[in-house]
Amino acid sequence: MNPAIPLEYRCNQAGPVARRSIWRVLQFIVGALLVALAVRSIVHNWENLRAQSLDWQLSPSLIALSVLTVFAAYAILIEAWRRVVLSMGEQLPFLTAVRIWFLASLGKYIPGKVWAIAGAAVLARRAGVDPSVAVAGALVLQALALASGVAAVGLTAAESFRALGSAALPIAAGLLVLSAAGLAALSSQSILDRFSRYLPSSLPRLRAVGGAHLTLAFAANLLAWGLYGAALLLLARGVLPTVSLSLSQAIGVFTCSYLAGFVALFAPGGLGPRESVFLLLLAGAIGLKPAAGLALASRLLLTATEILPAVPFLLYRGASSPPSIREVS
């Protein structure tokens, strides 16, 4: 410990560091619990799992339509992020935003997920955008994804949590209230400043988003969750046509499982917690083995649609070259 650093400063810094450490431990515990519950369900239902058939029947047209639906969701999210950046006084052409989006998204497959945000800052700086604006916009969009995702789960709770029966309604109401509180926080600079104390000091100051831009970005994220659910439904019909899955159920299950992987910072790409929640929500409705098969198919589709479009940008030498580790760090 450096004695030249004032004791008061060290004490002030120790609080946020300790809170962040506690938050990481809680994330790991919750993620491990979800995985344990999924494993427990598999173990307890092992005999039924072995007896259950899994009839793969691939339909290239439905799978292709599912892929196109995922890309439509990406396009909406990219434009939402671009609009947030524009609202902060910067210029960002759509195609440049597409390049930054796909290259930076590769960072989510590194534990911690902060690399996606750091990569966006470096790539945005190369494109002439203020890195602090790019990162602030990315952070705001992540918060919007959480708020809209919570709302999507709340709106589809009757189907997603049908096993809970009458308890699904209060859960839905609570999730919608939580989503509304998140939107209110994103529009308040004072609340964002207080929240920023829990973020690494290297990240730029979060900026409140105006009502019109916030509403449009929230609606865009909500629509994207709907498209993700539609893509899952198309994928289910394209690989397991005997599985009975409604659109509302697909939206709720996908969104809930994706959010579980999203908040589990220790899991690259949400691997583990996402599939565990997927199984826990769908096994009772369609069977454990079909739920596992659909979870695997969904993982492969999303990984392919995130990584393959980035390959041309990775191969292109020039302004679009990916950031080095030295630049990101």
C-alpha positions as CSV (number, residue, x, y, z in Angstrom):
1,M,0.0,0.0,0.0
2,N,1.4,3.4,-1.0
3,P,1.6,5.6,2.1
4,A,1.7,8.7,-0.1
5,I,-2.0,8.1,-1.0
6,P,-4.3,9.8,1.6
7,L,-6.2,7.4,3.9
8,E,-9.5,9.2,3.1
9,Y,-9.0,8.6,-0.6
10,R,-8.2,4.9,-0.1
11,C,-11.3,4.5,2.1
12,N,-13.5,6.2,-0.5
13,Q,-12.2,3.9,-3.2
14,A,-12.5,0.8,-1.2
15,G,-16.3,1.0,-1.0
16,P,-17.1,0.8,-4.7
17,V,-14.5,-1.9,-5.2
18,A,-16.0,-4.0,-2.4
19,R,-19.5,-3.6,-3.8
20,R,-18.4,-4.6,-7.3
21,S,-16.7,-7.7,-5.8
22,I,-19.8,-8.6,-4.0
23,W,-21.9,-8.2,-7.2
24,R,-19.5,-10.5,-9.1
25,V,-19.8,-13.1,-6.4
26,L,-23.6,-12.9,-6.4
27,Q,-23.6,-13.2,-10.2
28,F,-21.5,-16.3,-10.0
29,I,-23.7,-17.8,-7.3
30,V,-26.9,-17.2,-9.2
31,G,-25.4,-18.5,-12.5
32,A,-24.1,-21.6,-10.7
33,L,-27.5,-22.1,-9.1
34,L,-29.3,-22.0,-12.4
35,V,-26.9,-24.6,-13.9
36,A,-27.3,-26.8,-10.8
37,L,-31.1,-26.7,-11.1
38,A,-30.9,-27.6,-14.8
39,V,-28.6,-30.5,-14.0
40,R,-30.8,-31.6,-11.1
41,S,-33.8,-31.7,-13.5
42,I,-31.9,-33.8,-16.0
43,V,-30.7,-36.3,-13.3
44,H,-34.2,-36.6,-11.8
45,N,-35.8,-37.2,-15.2
46,W,-33.0,-39.3,-16.7
47,E,-35.2,-42.3,-17.4
48,N,-37.8,-40.3,-19.1
49,L,-35.1,-38.4,-21.0
50,R,-33.7,-41.7,-22.3
51,A,-37.1,-42.9,-23.4
52,Q,-38.2,-39.7,-25.1
53,S,-37.5,-39.5,-28.8
54,L,-36.1,-36.6,-30.6
55,D,-37.3,-36.5,-34.2
56,W,-35.1,-34.0,-36.1
57,Q,-36.7,-32.9,-39.4
58,L,-34.7,-30.1,-40.9
59,S,-36.5,-27.6,-43.1
60,P,-34.0,-25.3,-44.8
61,S,-36.6,-22.7,-45.7
62,L,-37.8,-22.3,-42.1
63,I,-34.3,-22.2,-40.8
64,A,-33.3,-19.6,-43.4
65,L,-36.4,-17.5,-42.4
66,S,-35.3,-17.8,-38.8
67,V,-31.9,-16.5,-39.7
68,L,-33.3,-13.6,-41.6
69,T,-35.6,-12.7,-38.6
70,V,-32.5,-12.7,-36.3
71,F,-30.8,-10.3,-38.7
72,A,-33.8,-8.1,-38.8
73,A,-33.6,-7.9,-35.0
74,Y,-29.9,-7.0,-35.3
75,A,-30.7,-4.2,-37.8
76,I,-33.2,-2.7,-35.5
77,L,-30.8,-2.8,-32.5
78,I,-28.0,-1.3,-34.5
79,E,-30.2,1.6,-35.7
80,A,-31.4,2.1,-32.1
81,W,-27.8,2.4,-30.9
82,R,-26.9,4.7,-33.8
83,R,-29.8,7.0,-33.0
84,V,-28.7,7.2,-29.3
85,V,-25.2,8.2,-30.6
86,L,-26.7,10.8,-32.9
87,S,-28.8,12.2,-30.1
88,M,-25.5,12.9,-28.3
89,G,-24.2,15.1,-31.1
90,E,-22.1,12.6,-33.1
91,Q,-22.3,11.4,-36.7
92,L,-22.4,7.6,-37.4
93,P,-23.4,6.2,-40.8
94,F,-25.5,3.1,-40.7
95,L,-22.9,0.8,-42.5
96,T,-20.2,2.0,-40.1
97,A,-22.4,1.2,-37.2
98,V,-23.0,-2.3,-38.6
99,R,-19.3,-2.9,-38.8
100,I,-18.7,-1.6,-35.3
101,W,-21.6,-3.7,-33.9
102,F,-20.5,-7.0,-35.3
103,L,-16.8,-6.6,-34.5
104,A,-17.5,-5.4,-31.0
105,S,-20.0,-8.1,-30.4
106,L,-17.2,-10.7,-30.6
107,G,-16.1,-9.4,-27.2
108,K,-19.1,-11.0,-25.5
109,Y,-17.4,-14.4,-26.0
110,I,-14.6,-13.3,-23.6
111,P,-15.4,-13.6,-19.9
112,G,-16.4,-10.3,-18.4
113,K,-18.2,-9.0,-21.5
114,V,-16.5,-5.6,-21.0
115,W,-14.4,-6.3,-24.1
116,A,-17.5,-5.7,-26.3
117,I,-17.9,-2.2,-24.9
118,A,-14.2,-1.5,-25.0
119,G,-14.0,-2.7,-28.6
120,A,-16.9,-0.5,-29.6
121,A,-15.0,2.5,-28.2
122,V,-11.9,1.8,-30.1
123,L,-13.7,1.1,-33.4
124,A,-15.9,4.2,-32.9
125,R,-12.8,6.4,-32.4
126,R,-11.4,5.1,-35.7
127,A,-14.7,6.0,-37.4
128,G,-14.4,9.6,-36.0
129,V,-16.9,9.2,-33.1
130,D,-16.0,10.4,-29.6
131,P,-15.2,7.1,-27.8
132,S,-16.9,8.4,-24.6
133,V,-20.2,8.9,-26.6
134,A,-19.9,5.4,-28.2
135,V,-19.4,3.7,-24.8
136,A,-22.1,5.8,-23.1
137,G,-24.5,5.0,-25.9
138,A,-23.6,1.3,-25.7
139,L,-24.1,1.3,-21.9
140,V,-27.5,3.0,-22.3
141,L,-28.5,0.5,-24.9
142,Q,-27.5,-2.4,-22.6
143,A,-29.7,-0.9,-19.9
144,L,-32.5,-0.5,-22.4
145,A,-32.1,-4.1,-23.4
146,L,-32.5,-5.1,-19.8
147,A,-35.5,-2.9,-19.2
148,S,-37.3,-3.9,-22.4
149,G,-36.4,-7.6,-21.8
150,V,-37.9,-7.4,-18.4
151,A,-41.0,-5.9,-20.0
152,A,-41.1,-8.6,-22.6
153,V,-40.9,-11.3,-20.0
154,G,-43.7,-9.6,-18.0
155,L,-46.0,-9.4,-21.0
156,T,-45.5,-13.0,-21.8
157,A,-45.4,-14.3,-18.2
158,A,-48.7,-16.1,-18.5
159,E,-47.2,-18.4,-21.2
160,S,-43.5,-18.4,-20.0
161,F,-44.3,-19.2,-16.4
162,R,-47.5,-21.2,-16.9
163,A,-46.2,-23.8,-14.3
164,L,-46.6,-21.2,-11.6
165,G,-50.3,-20.8,-12.2
166,S,-51.9,-17.9,-10.5
167,A,-48.5,-16.6,-9.3
168,A,-47.6,-15.6,-12.9
169,L,-49.9,-12.5,-12.8
170,P,-48.1,-10.8,-9.8
171,I,-44.8,-11.7,-11.3
172,A,-45.8,-10.1,-14.6
173,A,-47.0,-6.9,-12.8
174,G,-43.8,-6.7,-10.8
175,L,-41.6,-7.1,-13.9
176,L,-43.5,-4.3,-15.7
177,V,-43.1,-2.0,-12.8
178,L,-39.4,-2.8,-12.7
179,S,-39.1,-2.1,-16.4
180,A,-40.9,1.3,-15.9
181,A,-38.5,2.1,-13.1
182,G,-35.6,1.3,-15.4
183,L,-36.8,3.7,-18.0
184,A,-37.3,6.5,-15.5
185,A,-33.7,6.0,-14.3
186,L,-32.4,6.2,-17.9
187,S,-34.1,9.6,-18.3
188,S,-32.7,11.0,-15.0
189,Q,-29.1,12.3,-15.0
190,S,-28.9,12.4,-11.2
191,I,-29.9,8.7,-10.9
192,L,-27.4,7.7,-13.6
193,D,-24.6,9.6,-11.8
194,R,-25.4,7.7,-8.6
195,F,-25.4,4.4,-10.6
196,S,-22.1,5.3,-12.2
197,R,-20.4,5.0,-8.9
198,Y,-20.8,1.2,-9.1
199,L,-19.1,1.1,-12.6
200,P,-15.4,1.0,-13.3
201,S,-13.9,4.5,-13.1
202,S,-12.4,4.1,-16.6
203,L,-15.9,4.1,-18.2
204,P,-17.3,7.5,-19.3
205,R,-20.1,9.3,-17.6
206,L,-23.5,7.9,-18.5
207,R,-25.8,10.5,-20.1
208,A,-29.5,10.7,-19.7
209,V,-31.5,10.1,-22.9
210,G,-34.3,12.5,-23.9
211,G,-37.9,11.3,-23.8
212,A,-38.4,10.9,-27.5
213,H,-35.1,9.1,-28.2
214,L,-35.6,6.9,-25.1
215,T,-39.1,5.9,-26.2
216,L,-38.0,5.0,-29.7
217,A,-35.0,3.0,-28.4
218,F,-37.1,1.2,-25.9
219,A,-39.7,0.3,-28.6
220,A,-36.9,-0.8,-30.9
221,N,-35.6,-3.2,-28.2
222,L,-39.0,-4.5,-27.4
223,L,-39.6,-5.2,-31.1
224,A,-36.2,-6.9,-31.3
225,W,-37.2,-9.3,-28.4
226,G,-40.4,-10.1,-30.3
227,L,-38.3,-10.9,-33.4
228,Y,-36.0,-13.1,-31.5
229,G,-39.0,-15.0,-30.2
230,A,-40.4,-15.3,-33.7
231,A,-37.0,-16.6,-34.9
232,L,-37.0,-19.2,-32.1
233,L,-40.5,-20.3,-33.1
234,L,-39.4,-20.6,-36.8
235,L,-36.3,-22.5,-35.7
236,A,-38.4,-24.9,-33.6
237,R,-40.7,-25.6,-36.6
238,G,-37.6,-25.9,-38.8
239,V,-35.8,-28.6,-36.8
240,L,-38.4,-30.1,-34.5
241,P,-41.8,-29.7,-36.2
242,T,-43.6,-32.0,-33.6
243,V,-42.8,-29.5,-30.8
244,S,-45.8,-27.3,-29.9
245,L,-44.6,-23.8,-29.1
246,S,-46.6,-20.6,-29.1
247,L,-45.2,-17.2,-30.2
248,S,-45.8,-15.7,-26.8
249,Q,-44.1,-18.6,-25.1
250,A,-41.1,-18.4,-27.5
251,I,-40.6,-14.7,-26.8
252,G,-40.8,-15.2,-23.0
253,V,-38.5,-18.2,-22.9
254,F,-35.9,-16.7,-25.3
255,T,-35.9,-13.3,-23.5
256,C,-35.7,-14.8,-20.0
257,S,-32.9,-17.2,-20.9
258,Y,-31.0,-14.6,-22.8
259,L,-31.2,-12.1,-20.0
260,A,-29.9,-14.8,-17.6
261,G,-26.8,-15.2,-19.8
262,F,-26.5,-11.5,-20.3
263,V,-26.2,-10.7,-16.6
264,A,-23.8,-13.6,-16.0
265,L,-20.6,-11.7,-16.7
266,F,-18.4,-14.7,-15.9
267,A,-20.0,-16.8,-18.7
268,P,-18.7,-16.1,-22.3
269,G,-21.7,-15.5,-24.5
270,G,-24.0,-16.5,-21.6
271,L,-23.0,-20.1,-22.1
272,G,-24.4,-22.2,-19.3
273,P,-26.9,-20.0,-17.5
274,R,-28.8,-19.3,-20.8
275,E,-29.3,-22.9,-21.6
276,S,-30.1,-23.8,-18.0
277,V,-33.0,-21.2,-17.9
278,F,-34.1,-22.4,-21.4
279,L,-34.4,-26.0,-20.0
280,L,-36.1,-25.0,-16.8
281,L,-38.8,-23.0,-18.6
282,L,-39.5,-25.3,-21.5
283,A,-38.9,-28.8,-20.2
284,G,-42.3,-29.0,-18.6
285,A,-44.1,-27.8,-21.7
286,I,-42.4,-29.7,-24.5
287,G,-40.3,-32.3,-22.7
288,L,-36.7,-32.3,-21.5
289,K,-35.0,-33.8,-24.6
290,P,-36.8,-31.5,-27.1
291,A,-36.0,-28.5,-24.9
292,A,-32.4,-29.5,-24.8
293,G,-32.3,-30.0,-28.6
294,L,-33.9,-26.6,-29.2
295,A,-31.6,-24.9,-26.8
296,L,-28.6,-26.3,-28.7
297,A,-30.1,-25.3,-32.1
298,S,-30.8,-21.8,-30.8
299,R,-27.2,-21.5,-29.5
300,L,-25.7,-22.6,-32.8
301,L,-27.9,-20.2,-34.8
302,L,-27.2,-17.2,-32.6
303,T,-23.4,-17.9,-32.5
304,A,-23.3,-18.3,-36.3
305,T,-25.3,-15.1,-36.9
306,E,-23.0,-13.2,-34.6
307,I,-19.6,-14.5,-35.7
308,L,-20.0,-15.2,-39.4
309,P,-21.0,-11.6,-40.4
310,A,-17.9,-10.3,-38.6
311,V,-15.6,-12.5,-40.7
312,P,-15.5,-10.1,-43.8
313,F,-14.8,-7.2,-41.5
314,L,-12.0,-9.1,-39.8
315,L,-10.5,-10.1,-43.1
316,Y,-10.7,-6.6,-44.5
317,R,-7.4,-4.7,-44.1
318,G,-7.7,-1.0,-43.5
319,A,-9.9,1.2,-41.3
320,S,-12.1,-1.6,-40.4
321,S,-9.3,-3.8,-38.9
322,P,-10.2,-5.0,-35.4
323,P,-8.7,-3.3,-32.4
324,S,-5.6,-4.8,-30.8
325,I,-5.5,-5.9,-27.2
326,R,-3.2,-3.0,-26.5
327,E,-5.7,-0.5,-27.9
328,V,-8.6,-2.0,-26.0
329,S,-6.7,-2.2,-22.7
